[in-house]
Amino acid sequence: LLALTAFICIETIMECSPCEGLYFFEFVSCSALVVTGALLLLFSLNLHTRIPQINWNLTDLVNTGLSTFFFFIASVVLAALNHKTGAEIAAVVFGFLAMAVYAVNTFLAVKKWRMSSRQQSSRQSSDYVRARTESREVVQRPEIQRLDA
């Protein structure tokens, strides 16, 4: 919602002389809104469970981390090139708020990703131990005895 609000604020600006900072902020807020919205839809409808080949925890971590970084850069650039209009000031404020929320979500995504990677590694090691134990159990098979004789 903060990215949407920042995007709406930046779209209300009618005139700018150096527009590069404004365009960059517009691109960052729109991109973050679209990608986060798509991931939110995937997670809300449990569609991510239909594609188990993708590490969704890592995908969420990358999205929130990049959004945090780019919102910080875009907000600083827009604040530096600000024309002191109300819409630009509001966009900068909402940009920094969106960055803070994305930073908190990045922290939570890191914790979730670490927890899932630990569970996966412990599951792999238990599968390895089970496979080694099963391979030590010798099954008497007549075709193997015949070759040894």
N, C-alpha and C positions, 0 to 999 in steps of 0.2 A: 504494500500500500504506500509506503514511503517513496519507493522508486516511481510509482505511478504519479504521486503528488508532485515529485520533483520534475517529472517529465511534463506534466500539465503546466507547472509554473514556467518552465523554460519555453514551452510552446506559445505562451501568451505574449512573449517579447516580440514587438513589431520591428524595432530598429536596433542595429548594432553596427559599430564601425569596424573594430577587429572582431570578427565573428568566429574565429577558430576555436576559442575556448567554449563558446556557446554551442557550436556544432559538436565538439567532442563530448561535452556534458550530455547533450541530447542523445548522441549515439550510445554512451555508456548507460544512461538511465533506461533507454528503450531496449537495449540488448539484455540488460539484467532483468528487466520486467518480462520479456518474452521467454528467456531461458528458464528463469525461476518459475514462471507461470506454467510452462510445459512440464517441468519436473514436479511441480505441485499437483498438476492434473494426473500425471503418471502414478504418483504415490497415493493420491486420494482414491483413485479408482482401482488400486492394486494391480495396475497393468505391468508394473515392474517385475512382478513374480512370474510373468509369462516369458520374460527374457532373462534367464538365470546366467547367461554367459557374461553379462555386464556386471561389474562390481559397482552397485548402486551407491554404496556408502562412499566409495572413492569419487564417484561422479558428483555426488552432492558436495563433498569436500572441495573438489576442484572448482565447482561453480561458485560456492560461497567465498572461497579464498580469492579467486580472480575478481569477483564482484566487489569484495572489500577493497582490494588493491586499486581497481580502476575507479571506484567511487571516490576514494581518497584523492587520487591524482586529479580527476575531473573537478572535484569540489575545490581543491586548492587552486587549480588553474582558473576556474570561473571566479573564485574570490579575488584572485590577483588581477583579473581583467574586468572586474565588475564596474558597471556604469552607475552604480548606486540607485538603480531602479528597484521598486518593491518586488517585482517578479524575480529579478536576478538574486536579490538577497534571500527571498523565500526559497528559491531553488538551491542556493548554497546551503542554507540551513537544513532543508530536507535531504540534500545530498549527504551531508555529514551525519544526519540521523540514520539514513539508510546504510551508510558505511558502518556505523556503530552496531546496528542490528545484524548486518552481514558478518561483522567480526565476532559477535556472540555466537551466531550460528556456525561460523567456522570452528570456533573452540569446541562446540558441542559435536560437530561432525568429526573432528579429530579424535575426540574421546570414543565416539561410536565406531569409527574406523579401526582404531587400535584394539578395541574390545572384540570386534568381529574377526580381525586378523589373528588375535590370540586364540580365539575359539577354533578357527580354521586350522591353525598350526597344531593345536592339541588334538584335534580330530584326525589330522593326517598322521601324527605320530602314533596314535592309538591304532589306526588302520595298519601302519607299518608293523607294529608289535603283533597284531593279530595275524597278519600275513606270515611273519617269521615263525610264529608258533605253529601255524597250520602247516608250513613247509617242513617242520621238523617231525611232524607226525607221519611216520612211514606207513603207507598203505601197501599191504602185500598184494601185488598185482602179478598174475602168472606170466604175462608177456615180458615183464622185466626180469623175472627169475629165469626164464628160458634163455634170454640173451646172456645172462651172467654165467650160465652153465657151460 
